[in-house]
Amino acid sequence: MNDDRELFASDPAPKRRSRARRTAVAESDPSPATVSEAVATLEDLRAAGERFIREQPLLAVGLAVGLGYLIGRLRR
């Protein structure tokens, strides 16, 4: 077996640089633009789920069966 000398260099591997310690950044109060409220209500989510089941019943059943299978496997 012929070894390629370029792959087995005698130079030691370079040492990793230590991470610089960072000071904690003081967080200010979040601005009103970054605070988000719930966009969808439970009724909106329910309507979207029902619409998904009506439009793509095979995919919905397949996802339900697959999820049930995974839950069953995890419980064992």
C-alpha positions as CSV (number, residue, x, y, z in Angstrom):
1,M,0.0,0.0,0.0
2,N,1.5,3.3,-1.1
3,D,0.8,6.2,1.2
4,D,0.7,9.7,-0.3
5,R,3.2,11.9,1.6
6,E,1.1,15.0,1.2
7,L,-1.7,13.4,3.2
8,F,0.6,12.5,6.1
9,A,2.5,15.7,6.8
10,S,4.9,15.7,9.8
11,D,3.8,19.3,10.8
12,P,1.6,19.3,13.8
13,A,-2.0,20.5,13.5
14,P,-2.6,24.1,14.2
15,K,-3.9,24.8,17.7
16,R,-7.4,26.2,18.0
17,R,-7.8,29.7,19.0
18,S,-9.5,30.3,22.3
19,R,-12.8,32.2,22.2
20,A,-12.6,35.7,23.4
21,R,-14.8,36.3,26.4
22,R,-17.6,38.5,25.5
23,T,-19.3,40.9,27.9
24,A,-23.1,40.6,28.3
25,V,-25.0,43.1,26.2
26,A,-27.5,45.0,28.2
27,E,-30.9,44.4,26.7
28,S,-33.3,47.3,26.5
29,D,-37.1,47.1,26.6
30,P,-38.4,45.7,23.3
31,S,-39.8,48.3,21.0
32,P,-43.5,48.0,20.1
33,A,-42.5,47.0,16.6
34,T,-40.7,43.8,17.7
35,V,-43.5,42.7,20.2
36,S,-45.8,40.4,18.4
37,E,-49.2,39.2,19.4
38,A,-51.1,36.1,18.4
39,V,-51.9,36.5,14.8
40,A,-54.3,33.5,14.5
41,T,-57.1,32.6,16.9
42,L,-58.1,29.0,17.7
43,E,-61.1,29.4,15.4
44,D,-58.8,30.5,12.5
45,L,-56.6,27.5,13.0
46,R,-59.6,25.2,13.2
47,A,-61.0,26.6,10.0
48,A,-57.7,26.2,8.2
49,G,-57.4,22.6,9.4
50,E,-60.9,21.8,8.2
51,R,-60.2,23.4,4.9
52,F,-57.0,21.4,4.5
53,I,-58.8,18.1,5.2
54,R,-61.5,19.0,2.7
55,E,-59.0,20.0,0.0
56,Q,-56.5,17.2,0.5
57,P,-58.1,14.2,2.3
58,L,-55.5,11.6,1.3
59,L,-52.6,13.7,2.5
60,A,-54.4,14.5,5.8
61,V,-55.1,10.8,6.4
62,G,-51.6,9.9,5.5
63,L,-50.1,12.4,7.9
64,A,-52.4,11.2,10.7
65,V,-51.5,7.6,10.1
66,G,-47.8,8.4,10.0
67,L,-48.0,10.5,13.1
68,G,-49.9,7.7,14.9
69,Y,-47.3,5.2,13.8
70,L,-44.4,7.3,15.1
71,I,-46.1,7.9,18.4
72,G,-46.7,4.2,18.7
73,R,-43.1,3.4,18.0
74,L,-41.9,6.0,20.5
75,R,-44.1,4.6,23.2
76,R,-42.6,1.1,22.9
